[in-house]
């Protein structure tokens, strides 16, 4: 999806009366509409000021996001595709390995993720600054991206609170609104140069004769011609927004240039992924699930003008000759795979779920493996692919102590 942003944001000048707005065209909804008439900021502020509890759900195509309010405060966010938690982000940035996280959890049964993170900080095994960076990335994937959604449908159901398949949010709602609005304003400037987080950047072959500004050096070094904005952000350990802003500065100063991803490779990767998932489900004697997966793929493709189709587990058509560009294809493919991974992870045991994509990864060529990691066409955190097969990801020195038992009270 390109970030084609509005040149000017329209705002409602008068806050609507909550009692008048909470009337429904659907008997199960207390509020519904489209963001073409309301800004996301208007919705968040209205529910926040009303002090209501309930669930605000937004739908953009097949993508969805649910925001839980408790007495007007945003406390939880869930998505159609899995959102990364703090431990997931610590693994992604190389601060911990997946094995360390699993051992740490096993030895602290009954403890919440928040409690375990607090223990890591108190024992000085993880710096608070690393957790703050993870929180920023968490908010980016869970909340701030919503400010780029346009003309999507929304519903609000009062007093419905279902905290599953999501992440907790502890940041003040006013901060979220102010920061989200600021980022939207900045994307208006950035988007002509960095139109998507799936755009690849490389160093220009003939660099300008001046040193790269110090604050841009990490991003400049990470722009190797194979990483997109998301991968660069993960490599440097910053948010996608900050990476895009740095690349915008570097591109304007002629240090880097964009390099669109290969459409042929993107199409090939998606076809290999969906065929692998189907085949493994059949091997695990889940033929009914495999058939449902095939039907969902064909329905998704039809709804989104994709030409790829599946018949008996084989893709019969592809999107190489589709006028949809490579970046938009990546967005659509990631949406479908993300939704399916979220659903399948709740059906299969972790080790079985790992097997759905493990064989494909192990037998793929290095370029395809790199794309699988970069675009996350499968749940790379849950199945520990990086830890098991990518020697480039190492835990930070000293974190081996995470596998030690909980210290006794007398310690």
HELIX and SHEET records of a PDB file:
HELIX    1   1 UNK A   18  UNK A   21  1                                   4    
HELIX    2   2 UNK A   40  UNK A   50  1                                  11    
HELIX    3   3 UNK A   86  UNK A   92  1                                   7    
HELIX    4   4 UNK A   98  UNK A  106  1                                   9    
HELIX    5   5 UNK A  113  UNK A  122  1                                  10    
HELIX    6   6 UNK A  128  UNK A  142  1                                  15    
HELIX    7   7 UNK A  144  UNK A  148  5                                   5    
HELIX    8   8 UNK A  173  UNK A  190  1                                  18    
HELIX    9   9 UNK A  214  UNK A  216  5                                   3    
HELIX   10  10 UNK A  217  UNK A  222  1                                   6    
HELIX   11  11 UNK A  229  UNK A  236  1                                   8    
HELIX   12  12 UNK A  240  UNK A  252  1                                  13    
HELIX   13  13 UNK A  263  UNK A  283  1                                  21    
HELIX   14  14 UNK A  287  UNK A  303  1                                  17    
HELIX   15  15 UNK A  326  UNK A  344  1                                  19    
HELIX   16  16 UNK A  350  UNK A  363  1                                  14    
HELIX   17  17 UNK A  366  UNK A  375  1                                  10    
HELIX   18  18 UNK A  385  UNK A  389  1                                   5    
HELIX   19  19 UNK A  399  UNK A  403  5                                   5    
SHEET    1   A 6 UNK A  31  UNK A  34  0                                        
SHEET    2   A 6 UNK A 153  UNK A 158 -1                                        
SHEET    3   A 6 UNK A  54  UNK A  60 -1                                        
SHEET    4   A 6 UNK A  63  UNK A  70 -1                                        
SHEET    5   A 6 UNK A  73  UNK A  79 -1                                        
SHEET    6   A 6 UNK A 166  UNK A 168 -1                                        
SHEET    1   B 3 UNK A 224  UNK A 228  0                                        
SHEET    2   B 3 UNK A 200  UNK A 203 -1                                        
SHEET    3   B 3 UNK A 256  UNK A 259 -1                                        
SHEET    1   C 2 UNK A 309  UNK A 311  0                                        
SHEET    2   C 2 UNK A 314  UNK A 317 -1                                        
END                                                                             
